[in-house]
């Protein structure tokens, strides 16, 4: 594992990360995972092994290939010495004025328009569209086919489900979830799940909500 990029995580998402790294001209040294049941197997021809001691990976290049936002946050803290790579698939389009944080991966078919700022360890998944002047916090996941109009703000750790949309200038709060196909037409607060068209709050971090908040009605 002395050369190339280490991929952290050996689930299904790792397949897309590995293929993106290869398409971007980077060599994948190994895939590491804590699950001993995966050791000795391979993903797209790359062997899966266990994690070295944290201090042994200092200075190594890596990408976290785990879809869960909280888990990516935890891995960044667990391996503080790793140099996290930012990766853009050659079949994505990212304007030169865009800022991408360390460890963020932009997958094939995605579009990120001018003036947008995306934080650390984000996933801009296949076919996602982020328009001009958006702000996307650390550890976010913009799922396949999700669309953000211009000047949208997405808080840290938020998840925008497959095919969801956010109209111009609206905000999605930190660690909130927008369900698949949801349409955000008014601001969504932090730490909630919102679903539907228009997106309405369904629960607050596991606490069911019987009706939409008054200020969202």
Secondary structure, DSSP 4 states (H G I P E B T S, - for coil): --SSEEEE--SHHHHHHHHHHHHTTPPEEEEE-S-GGGTT-EETTEEEEPPPPGGGGTT-EEEE----HHHHHHHHHHTTTSEEPPEE-TTSEE-TT-EE-TT-EE-TT-EE-TT-EE-TT-EE-TT-EE-TT-EE-TT-EE-TT-EE-TT-EE-TT-EE-TT-EE-TT-EE-TT-EE-TT-EE-S-B-SS-EEETBTTEEEEETTEE-SS--GGG-
